[in-house]
Amino acid sequence: MKDRFYISCLQQNVGSNIAFHGANSGYTTDVSLAEVVSKEVAQQYWNSGRSYDVPMAADLVDEHLIMKVDSQRIPCKSVFSAPKSEQQYVAFKRQMWDGNDVYWLTENALDLDFQKAKILTINEAKKLSDGFVVLPFHIAEQNKRPTFSVANYSPRKMTQGAGIVMPNHAKKRK
């Protein structure tokens, strides 16, 4: 395991996504924009920080990333204008979110993971009901981001198991 940790803020989760301290400031659910610190810095941070700002081993978080698309970054109405060279479309369920993330039409169901989205031809896309928003594949692809679900967090493995010692103030919070 490498000496890389993210600092999560368990009070800032958006939907099922854990928010992390951003590399430039603030919080982000886009793991690629999260601040990366050493084990030593992560331990110092938790020792002196808030009990809900929890260090997580970056390598273990990275094993569970899901590519999602934030509804605020894509059109909310169907767009049928893919370039002729790329007549590929994807569709998400209208008015259905996990936090800000959309649910993609897949082969068998709906899923938050953009990697599972069904690729549609323009003819297939136009046959979908008004319950879906259709976009050219490249628009969604450009706006996907790696996220980490709170359901995948294992404190014993990703924090204490990665060598971080729980400080007394965090023990009291439990």
N, C-alpha and C positions, 0 to 999 in steps of 0.2 A: 504494500500500500504506500502510495506517495504521501508526502507531507503537504497535503492540500485539504483545506477545509472551507466550507461555506458557513456563514452565520445566518441562520434562519430567524425569522421573527414570527413566532407561532400565533401572535395576535393580529397579524396582517394578512392571513390567508385570504385568497380570493377564490370562492367556490372550493373545489377540492385541491387547489394548487397551494403549495407552501410558498410564502413570500420570503425572499432572501435580501440581505443588505446589498444594495447595488454597488458596483465598483466605483461609480462616479458620485453617488449620493442616493438617498431615498431607499425605496424598496422595489423589488421587481419579482415577478413570477417567471421571467425569462432567465433561465439558469445561465445562459451564455453571457448575461450582463451582470451576474452576481460577483461580488467581491470574493477573491480567493486569498486566504491567509494561511500561514504555517500553523502547525499544531501548537507551538508555543504561544503564538499570538491568539489563537482560538481559545486556549485555556485561560490566558490573561483576560481576554474579553469576557468570558463567562464568569470568571471569578469576580470581576468588578462591575459586570453589567446586570441587566434585568434577567430574571429567571426564565422568561419566555423567549429570550434571544439565545437560541441553542446552536452550538457548533455541530456540523455534520460532516463526516468524511466525504470529500468531493467525489472520490472514485466510486464510492458505494452509491451515492446519489446518482451519479452519471449512468450507472447500470440500469436505472429505472426510469429514465427520461421518456416522456411522451410528447410528441410533436402536436401542439394544439394551435388553434387560430382564434385570436381575440376578435370578437364581433365589432369592436370599435375601430378596427384597422382594415375592414373590408366593406364593400357596398352592402347595404341592407335590402337592395332590390336586385332582381335578376339582371345579368349582363350577358348578352349574346354577341359579343364582338371579339372573339378570339382571332388572332391572326390566321390567315388561310393555312400557313405552315403548321399551325398548332390547333387544330380543331378538337381540343380536348376540354371537357368541362367537368366540374364537380358540383355537388349540391349539398346544402345544409338545411336542417329543419328550421322553418320560420318560427320565431317566438319561443325557442327552447335553448336554454343556456345552462352552463355550469359556471357560476361566476359570470365572466364575460365570454367564455369560450363556447363555440358552436358545436352542434352535433352533426356529423357528416353522414350522408347516405353511404352505406357500404353494400357489399353483395347481399348480406343477410339481415341487416338491422341498421341501427344508428350507433355511432361511436364518436367519442371525442378525439380519438387518435387520427390525425389527418393522414398518416401513412396508410390507413385502412380505407380511405375514401374511394368509392367506386369512380373510375374514369368513364365518363359518358361521351357519346358522340353528340353532335348538335341535335340530331333527330330524337335520340333518347332523352336529352335534356328538355326539349320542348314538350315532350309528352308528360312530364311530371306535373303533379297537381300544384295548385297555388300554395300548398303547405310547405313548399320548398323554395329556397333561393338558389339560383343557378349562377355559377361564376366560371369564367375561363380558368383552367387549371393554374396557369402561371400567376394569376392574382393571389390565389390562396397560397400557393407554393412560396411566393415572395414574403408572405406574412406569417408563416408558421414559426413557432419558437419552441425550444425545449422547456418542458415544465416537469415538476416533480409533485406527485400526489401525496397528500398527507397520509393516505392509507398505506403507502409504501415505506413510511418512516418507522424504523426499528431503533429505539434509543439504545438498547443493549448492544446492538451491532454497529450502528452508524455514529454513535457518540461515545458512550462508555467503552464499547468494544473496540473503538478506534483509538483508545488511550486517553480520552478526555475524562477527567475526574469531576463528578458533579459537586459543585460548591454547596456549602451549607445553606445559603439563601435559596437555592433551587430545591434542595431537599425539603425545606419547610413548606414550599409551595405545593408539593405533591400531596 
